[in-house]
Amino acid sequence: MRLEFTSTNGQSPCVNLREALLAGLAPDRGLYFLKQFPQLTAAEIASFASLPYHEIAFRVLSQYTDGIVEPDVLAAMCREAYDFVIPLEKVHDRVHIMRLDQGPTASFKDFAARMMARLMGRFLLEENRQLTILTATSGDTGAAVAHAFHNIPGFQVIVLFPNDEISLSQRKLMTVLKGNVRTVAIDGKFDDCQAMVKRAFADPSLGHLPLSSANSINIGRLLPQSVYYFYAASRLAKPGEPMVFSIPSGNFGDMMGSVVAKQMGLPVRKIIVPVNDNDAFPRFLATGVYEKVVPSRNSVSNAMNVGHPSNLARLVSVYGGQMDETGKINQMPNLETMRRDLFSSSISDDRTRETIREVWTKYELLLEAHGAVAWAGYQDWQAAEPMAGLPTAILETANPAKFPEEIERTIGFSPDVPPAMEAMNKLPEDYDRMGADYGIFRDYLLAKHAV
Ligand SMILES: *Cc1c(COP(=O)(O)O)cnc(C)c1O
């Protein structure tokens, strides 16, 4: 089967994985996605039980790279990219915390960025091209992308982050790298950063620059994020038994990984999509009316401060609808089916902090704010649709050590800092700063590319 990626806006030609990955956004400003997904058989999925993570990654991702990346090359990429542990900690009964925070920048974004850098690096080398990765971050993407692409020949990386919305440790993970990585603090919100990046991609006066995105709008970020759902099922579920996932969500790239896994054949009973105060999605699921949160609301789970999740356009397409990049719904998705498959609730900051305390007191389990939102969302689902006994993975998406001030305020002690982060915390920072002004940013990009 030849895989064709189409735009969610429906106005761009079909492309293969290589083209979709290098372009990022489709020419019609939609997002590349599949109408039909490659299928894994129940027997193939059952065989994952005895495989290490990197081999599961190879078997899932090779469904997409046929004829584009040779199998042995892909296998080596998976081995290199996934050389860290993925703990599944039992909490009670069959409920587990899946910690996706053991990569070099201590958030789940390492999973996607490390694979994408390897794939893109290979494509560039084959074509002898240069590329500038332009990305907006609400905290963790920038660090993961900057680390993944740092010192890879052919790449320049420019990361925009909202100056007042990220923690010091999050910032240092980007600003100490230097080399081919430039970080820019924007006096604005994450949404401003994302809007500036989107505008640069659509700006004809920058058409001659070799820009590409590494945000979760890039399909190359999304596909690797389907792998850990297969992995969790392979460790927690009996063959054929449906899983429950609770996924703390902002731009909805992570949760779309679970949707991709489900579309590929993984049995899933419920995808729980808890958000913070940015509650556009749970309101949409309840009412069928989509209203973006403008401006986006700040919260302790700062990597999820997204007023209009870009990846919703992809989710809507899976359920037969069409949403454009501004959030306008041109065709309604099937809400009934969405409600059957998904559950979503909004978790306040107070409740997030209470959850961190409660889980620590009750289970001696340390969660940071994003993982706590996932935990609280799972509790909301249990209250709404009680259903005990299913294999469940609640995702902890960042390491508590990234938010020492917040953890200290909430439970009175500082989390242990992983040695790699400690070493980075000591290096000197270097970054640029500007207002949320597109004109200034465009000139900055032109200057960075003038030789
Ligand atoms: C980015 C991020 C999220 C949200 O993931 P999306 O794919 O944007 O929904 C959740 N937690 C952490 C720690 C993150 O960095």
The ligand as an SDF file (V2000), in Angstrom:
LIG
                    3D

 15 15  0  0  0  0  0  0  0  0999 V2000
    3.9260   19.5430   25.3090 C   0  0  0  0  0  0  0  0  0  0  0  0
    3.5720   18.9570   26.6140 C   0  0  0  0  0  0  0  0  0  0  0  0
    2.2870   18.4980   26.8950 C   0  0  0  0  0  0  0  0  0  0  0  0
    1.1610   18.6250   25.9130 C   0  0  0  0  0  0  0  0  0  0  0  0
    1.3600   17.8210   24.7830 O   0  0  0  0  0  0  0  0  0  0  0  0
    0.5670   18.1660   23.4380 P   0  0  0  0  0  0  0  0  0  0  0  0
    1.0850   17.2050   22.4550 O   0  0  0  0  0  0  0  0  0  0  0  0
    0.8880   19.5890   23.0910 O   0  0  0  0  0  0  0  0  0  0  0  0
   -0.8640   18.0000   23.7670 O   0  0  0  0  0  0  0  0  0  0  0  0
    2.0410   17.9060   28.1230 C   0  0  0  0  0  0  0  0  0  0  0  0
    3.0180   17.8050   29.0390 N   0  0  0  0  0  0  0  0  0  0  0  0
    4.2540   18.2430   28.8160 C   0  0  0  0  0  0  0  0  0  0  0  0
    5.2590   18.1290   29.8880 C   0  0  0  0  0  0  0  0  0  0  0  0
    4.5910   18.8250   27.5990 C   0  0  0  0  0  0  0  0  0  0  0  0
    5.8250   19.2600   27.3810 O   0  0  0  0  0  0  0  0  0  0  0  0
  1  2  1  0
  2  3  1  0
  2 14  2  0
  3  4  1  0
  3 10  2  0
  4  5  1  0
  5  6  1  0
  6  7  2  0
  6  8  1  0
  6  9  1  0
 10 11  1  0
 11 12  2  0
 12 13  1  0
 12 14  1  0
 14 15  1  0
M  END
$$$$
